[in-house]
Amino acid sequence: MRYVKIKARTYNEAMMKLKMEHGDDAIPISHKNVKEGGLFNTGLFARDFVELTAAIPDVKPAKLKPKKNIDLTVGTNDNVNELLKQVIEKPENDPQRKPHTGLEQLLTQSILQSRQQDDVKPVTRQAEEPKVETPDASYIKLEKEFNELKALLKNLIETKQERVTSDVCLDSGDIYFKPFKDILRKNDMDDEECTMLLDEVKRNVSSEDMKDKYKIEKTLRELIKSRIVVSGPIDRGKRKKVLMFVGPTGVGKTTTMAKLGAILSLRQGLKVSFITIDNYRIAATEQLKKYAEIMRIPIHVVTDPAEFKEIVENEKADIIMVDTSGRSHRNDLKIAEIKNFADNCNCDIIKILCVSANTKRSDLAEVFKAYDILHIDNVIITKVDETSYIGNVISVADKYNKPISYITNGQEVPNDIAIAEPDMMVNMILESTMR
């Protein structure tokens, strides 16, 4: 008995190659999913294959001997029944199960023993001299019985092996993947996305590494990272840029705008100008005026779209930052007012949606949907210091295909803001898992 491994894209294709290369006597033992290739040996973008392990028997049929009494009794076969029962009831990894040492040998031995132990008196006859042209009829009958039992046993083994493999993967997921499933749920990530991520991890982790939480964590980290899209920092373009900060009330739009204004003007030396169209919150306007005074940035308070258009088109600045009033995502009319300001201006305006990290995922989804009318360009995650998790924002941003530009983690201007980087955000999601 020798063993071979066949690789193919599907199980059926592997079986076909096995039969073509090794004939019908080849016996499939087990199969598993494997990966080949991948980006920088991470398993990402690797191709899926099925690796089939099979046994190739080397036992030759016994030579036909003349003048031999052949038992033609077809009675009950307790040994064969016991063998089939063992295959059905005991999984492949059961330590009490006897290993397969050649199905032909097992079945032949079982049939011969049953002939000796059968209480029914066998009906025998003297075998005729075999003819060269035609095999003995009794041998044909025995061979047919043997082949039928062999085929039945092969089918049972294949079915049982698939069921055992599936159960092992499920158990592994329950035991070793539970901490990661819990942390994704604590991040308020979508259940469907959690399942999708962990299923992808299982496909990228070998069966030997299923119990290694560090291998699981590394693979999960790469998968989450691949889903995070960032836009990069704001920089000086060939022509002036207009940035409009929008979002619900209380997410920190004004403070965020002041932080970026300080970085661009004081640290990078760009010419920055502030515009506010927030005529509802007097305190917010006064706060922005105070920041502008300290940083020596010009500020304009605008009340209507026509005035807004004139100032934007005539302002001599590298970066123009526009503060808007906070609008509930359920107030479509007020959001439409902001859109009217943007549409009335004959220039490209970068719309930045500011959302708080401590907002639950279901509400975030409504915010993204409501503000989608503005054609949001990127997202700033605010108030990260007020929560331990940001998976909720990452999940919704990924769903709406919106890149993330910055993350804020406090009230201090201009220090409490950072450029969004995938590694940093993945750490924020998983760090509590690995503590």
C-alpha positions in Angstrom: 0.0 0.0 0.0 1.4 3.4 -0.9 -0.1 6.9 -0.5 -0.3 9.8 -2.8 -1.5 13.4 -2.6 -3.4 15.1 -5.3 -4.0 18.9 -5.6 -6.8 20.4 -7.5 -9.1 23.5 -7.4 -12.1 21.4 -6.3 -12.7 18.0 -4.6 -14.4 16.6 -7.7 -11.5 17.7 -9.9 -9.1 16.0 -7.4 -11.1 12.8 -7.6 -11.1 12.8 -11.3 -7.3 13.3 -11.4 -6.9 10.5 -8.9 -8.9 8.0 -11.0 -7.2 9.1 -14.2 -3.7 8.7 -12.8 -4.1 5.7 -10.5 -7.2 3.9 -11.6 -10.4 2.8 -9.9 -8.6 0.9 -7.1 -7.3 4.2 -5.7 -9.0 4.8 -2.3 -9.5 8.4 -1.1 -8.6 8.7 2.6 -9.0 12.4 3.5 -9.0 15.8 2.0 -8.4 19.3 3.2 -8.4 22.9 2.0 -4.9 24.4 1.4 -3.6 27.8 0.3 -0.8 28.4 -2.2 0.9 31.7 -3.0 -0.2 34.9 -1.4 1.1 38.4 -0.9 4.4 38.4 1.0 3.6 35.0 2.5 0.7 36.4 4.4 -1.9 34.2 2.8 -3.7 37.2 1.4 -4.8 36.7 -2.2 -3.6 33.1 -2.0 -5.4 30.6 -4.3 -7.6 27.9 -2.8 -6.8 24.2 -3.5 -8.1 20.9 -2.3 -5.4 18.4 -1.2 -6.6 14.8 -1.5 -4.8 12.0 0.2 -5.4 8.6 -1.3 -4.2 5.0 -0.8 -3.0 3.0 -3.8 -3.2 -0.8 -3.0 -0.4 -3.0 -4.1 -2.1 -6.3 -3.2 -2.7 -8.5 -6.3 -5.6 -10.9 -6.5 -4.8 -14.5 -5.6 -4.2 -16.8 -8.5 -7.0 -19.1 -9.4 -6.2 -22.7 -8.4 -8.0 -25.7 -9.9 -9.7 -28.5 -7.9 -10.5 -26.1 -5.0 -13.7 -26.3 -3.0 -15.2 -22.8 -3.1 -17.8 -21.7 -0.6 -20.7 -20.1 -2.5 -22.8 -19.4 0.6 -24.1 -15.9 0.8 -25.2 -15.7 4.4 -24.9 -13.1 7.2 -21.4 -11.5 7.4 -21.0 -10.3 11.0 -17.4 -9.1 10.5 -18.2 -7.0 7.5 -21.2 -5.5 9.3 -19.0 -4.7 12.2 -16.5 -3.0 10.0 -19.2 -0.9 8.3 -20.6 -0.1 11.7 -17.2 1.0 12.9 -16.8 3.4 9.9 -20.3 4.9 10.5 -20.2 5.3 14.3 -16.5 6.1 15.0 -14.9 9.2 13.5 -11.5 9.1 11.8 -9.8 10.6 14.8 -11.2 8.1 17.4 -8.3 6.4 19.2 -10.3 3.2 19.5 -10.7 2.9 15.8 -8.4 0.5 14.0 -6.4 2.2 11.2 -7.1 1.4 7.6 -4.3 -0.9 6.3 -5.7 -1.7 2.9 -9.4 -2.0 2.3 -8.9 -5.0 0.1 -7.1 -6.9 2.9 -9.7 -6.0 5.5 -12.6 -7.0 3.3 -10.9 -10.2 2.1 -10.1 -11.3 5.6 -13.6 -10.5 6.8 -15.2 -12.6 4.0 -12.9 -15.6 4.6 -13.6 -15.5 8.4 -17.3 -15.3 7.8 -17.1 -18.4 5.7 -15.4 -20.3 8.6 -17.8 -19.1 11.3 -21.1 -19.3 9.4 -23.4 -21.8 11.1 -25.2 -22.5 7.8 -23.7 -25.5 6.2 -22.0 -24.3 3.0 -23.0 -25.6 -0.3 -19.9 -26.7 -2.1 -19.0 -28.2 -5.4 -15.9 -29.3 -7.1 -14.5 -26.5 -9.1 -14.1 -27.4 -12.7 -10.9 -27.1 -14.5 -10.5 -23.4 -15.3 -10.3 -22.6 -18.9 -7.9 -20.1 -20.3 -10.6 -18.2 -22.1 -13.3 -18.0 -19.4 -12.7 -17.4 -15.6 -14.4 -19.7 -13.1 -18.0 -18.5 -12.4 -17.5 -18.8 -8.6 -14.5 -16.5 -8.8 -16.5 -14.0 -10.7 -19.2 -14.1 -8.1 -16.8 -13.7 -5.2 -15.0 -10.8 -7.0 -18.4 -9.1 -7.6 -19.3 -9.4 -3.9 -15.9 -8.1 -3.0 -16.1 -5.0 -5.3 -19.6 -4.1 -4.1 -18.5 -4.2 -0.4 -15.4 -2.2 -1.3 -17.4 0.5 -3.1 -19.8 0.7 -0.2 -17.1 1.1 2.4 -15.3 3.8 0.3 -18.5 5.8 0.1 -19.0 5.6 3.8 -15.5 6.7 4.5 -15.7 9.7 2.3 -19.0 10.8 3.8 -17.8 10.3 7.3 -14.5 12.1 6.7 -16.3 15.2 5.3 -18.6 15.3 8.4 -15.7 14.8 10.8 -13.7 17.5 9.1 -16.6 19.9 9.3 -17.2 19.2 13.0 -13.5 19.7 13.8 -13.5 23.1 12.1 -16.7 24.1 13.9 -15.3 23.1 17.3 -12.1 24.9 16.6 -14.0 28.0 15.7 -16.0 27.8 18.9 -13.0 27.3 21.2 -10.1 29.2 19.6 -12.0 31.9 17.7 -14.4 32.9 20.5 -12.1 35.6 22.0 -11.8 37.3 18.6 -15.5 37.0 17.9 -16.2 38.6 21.3 -13.8 41.5 20.6 -15.3 42.2 17.2 -18.8 42.2 18.8 -17.6 44.6 21.5 -16.4 46.9 18.8 -20.1 46.9 17.7 -19.1 45.5 14.3 -21.8 44.0 12.1 -22.6 40.3 12.9 -22.4 39.4 9.2 -19.0 41.1 8.9 -17.8 39.3 12.0 -18.8 36.0 10.6 -17.3 36.9 7.2 -13.9 37.9 8.8 -13.6 34.8 10.9 -14.6 32.5 8.1 -11.9 34.1 6.0 -9.4 33.6 8.8 -10.3 29.9 8.9 -9.6 29.7 5.2 -6.2 31.4 5.6 -5.1 29.5 8.7 -3.8 25.9 8.3 -5.4 23.2 10.4 -2.2 22.9 12.5 -2.4 26.7 13.4 -6.1 26.6 14.4 -5.1 26.4 18.0 -2.5 29.2 17.8 -4.1 32.4 18.9 -1.2 34.5 17.7 -1.4 33.0 14.2 -5.2 33.7 14.3 -4.6 37.2 15.6 -2.0 38.0 12.9 -4.3 36.7 10.1 -7.3 38.6 11.5 -5.2 41.8 11.8 -4.2 41.6 8.1 -7.8 41.0 7.0 -9.2 44.0 9.0 -6.3 46.1 7.8 -7.2 45.3 4.2 -10.7 46.6 4.7 -9.6 50.0 6.1 -9.2 52.7 3.5 -7.5 55.9 4.4 -7.3 59.1 2.3 -4.1 60.5 3.7 -3.5 63.9 5.3 -4.6 67.2 3.8 -1.9 68.8 1.8 -1.4 71.8 -0.5 -2.6 71.2 -4.0 -2.0 73.0 -7.3 -4.9 75.2 -6.6 -6.8 76.2 -3.4 -8.7 73.6 -1.6 -12.1 74.1 0.0 -12.9 71.7 2.9 -16.4 71.6 4.3 -16.9 69.9 7.7 -20.3 68.3 8.2 -21.9 66.0 10.7 -24.4 65.6 13.5 -24.6 68.0 16.5 -21.9 67.6 19.2 -19.4 65.5 17.3 -16.7 68.2 17.5 -16.6 69.7 14.0 -15.5 73.2 15.1 -12.7 71.9 17.4 -11.5 69.5 14.7 -11.4 72.3 12.1 -9.4 74.5 14.5 -6.9 71.7 15.1 -6.3 71.2 11.3 -6.2 74.9 10.8 -3.4 75.3 13.3 -1.4 72.4 11.9 -1.7 73.7 8.3 -1.0 77.3 9.1 1.4 77.2 12.0 3.3 74.0 11.3 3.2 73.8 7.5 3.1 77.5 6.7 0.1 77.4 4.5 -2.3 80.3 4.1 -5.6 79.2 5.7 -9.0 80.9 5.8 -12.0 80.1 7.9 -15.7 80.4 6.9 -18.6 79.5 9.1 -22.2 79.1 7.8 -23.4 78.1 11.3 -26.0 80.7 12.2 -27.7 78.5 14.8 -25.0 78.1 17.4 -23.7 81.4 18.6 -21.2 79.8 21.0 -19.7 77.7 18.2 -19.2 80.8 16.0 -17.6 82.8 18.9 -15.3 79.8 19.7 -14.1 79.6 16.1 -13.5 83.4 16.0 -11.4 83.0 19.1 -9.3 80.2 17.5 -8.9 82.3 14.4 -7.7 85.3 16.4 -5.1 83.3 18.2 -3.8 81.7 15.0 -4.1 84.9 13.0 -6.4 83.2 10.5 -9.0 85.3 8.7 -12.6 84.3 9.3 -15.9 85.0 7.5 -19.4 84.6 8.9 -21.7 83.8 6.0 -25.5 83.8 6.0 -26.6 82.8 2.5 -25.3 80.7 -0.5 -24.6 83.8 -2.7 -22.3 85.4 -0.2 -20.6 82.0 0.4 -19.9 81.7 -3.3 -18.4 85.2 -3.6 -16.1 84.7 -0.6 -14.9 81.3 -1.7 -14.1 82.4 -5.3 -12.3 85.6 -4.2 -10.5 84.4 -1.1 -6.7 84.3 -1.6 -5.8 81.2 0.4 -4.3 77.8 0.0 -6.9 76.1 2.2 -10.4 77.3 2.9 -12.1 75.5 5.8 -15.9 75.7 6.1 -17.7 75.1 9.4 -21.3 74.0 9.3 -24.0 73.8 11.9 -24.7 70.3 13.3 -27.7 68.7 11.8 -29.6 65.7 13.0 -29.4 62.9 10.5 -33.2 62.7 10.7 -33.6 66.3 9.5 -33.3 66.0 5.7 -34.4 69.6 5.2 -31.5 71.0 7.2 -29.0 68.7 5.5 -30.4 69.9 2.1 -29.6 73.5 3.2 -25.9 72.6 3.6 -26.0 71.0 0.1 -27.4 74.2 -1.3 -24.4 76.2 -0.1 -22.0 73.6 -1.7 -23.9 73.3 -5.0 -24.0 77.1 -5.4 -20.2 77.4 -5.5 -18.4 76.9 -8.8 -15.5 75.0 -7.3 -14.7 71.5 -6.0 -15.5 71.2 -2.3 -14.1 68.3 -0.3 -16.9 67.2 2.1 -15.6 65.7 5.3 -18.1 63.8 7.6 -17.2 64.0 11.3 -18.6 61.2 13.4 -18.1 60.3 17.0 -16.5 57.0 17.9 -19.0 56.6 20.8 -22.0 56.4 18.5 -23.5 53.0 18.1 -23.3 51.3 14.7 -27.0 51.4 13.9 -27.1 55.2 14.4 -23.8 55.6 12.4 -25.4 53.8 9.5 -28.3 56.2 9.5 -25.8 59.2 9.7 -23.9 57.9 6.7 -27.0 57.3 4.8 -28.5 60.8 5.5 -25.3 62.7 4.7 -24.7 60.6 1.5 -26.7 63.2 -0.3 -23.7 65.5 0.0 -21.4 63.0 -1.7 -19.0 62.7 1.3 -15.3 62.4 0.3 -13.8 61.2 3.6 -14.4 60.7 7.3 -12.9 62.0 10.5 -13.4 59.9 13.6 -13.8 62.1 16.7 -13.8 61.5 20.4 -11.8 58.3 20.4 -10.7 59.2 23.9 -14.3 58.7 25.1 -14.6 55.0 24.1 -12.4 51.9 23.8 -13.5 50.8 20.4 -13.7 52.2 16.8 -14.8 49.0 15.0 -18.3 50.4 14.6 -17.1 53.4 12.5 -14.7 51.3 10.5 -17.4 48.8 9.7 -19.9 51.4 8.5 -17.2 53.4 6.6 -16.2 50.2 4.8 -19.9 49.5 4.0 -20.3 52.9 2.4 -16.8 52.8 0.8 -15.6 56.0 2.5 -11.9 56.6 3.4 -10.9 57.8 6.8 -8.5 60.8 7.0 -8.0 61.7 10.7 -8.7 60.5 14.2 -9.2 62.9 17.2 -8.6 61.9 20.8 -9.2 65.0 23.0 -10.0 68.7 23.2 -6.5 70.1 23.1 -5.8 72.2 20.0 -3.8 71.3 17.9 -2.3 68.3 19.5 -5.2 65.8 19.9 -5.5 64.8 16.3 -3.6 62.1 14.2 -3.5 61.0 10.6 -5.6 57.8 10.2 -3.3 54.8 9.6 -4.6 51.2 9.2 -2.1 49.7 11.6 -3.1 52.2 14.4 -6.8 51.5 13.9 -6.3 47.7 13.9 -4.4 48.0 17.2 -7.3 50.0 18.6 -9.7 47.2 17.7 -7.6 44.2 18.8 -5.4 45.5 21.7 -7.9 44.5 24.4 -8.0 40.9 23.0 -4.3 40.4 23.4 -4.0 42.0 26.9 
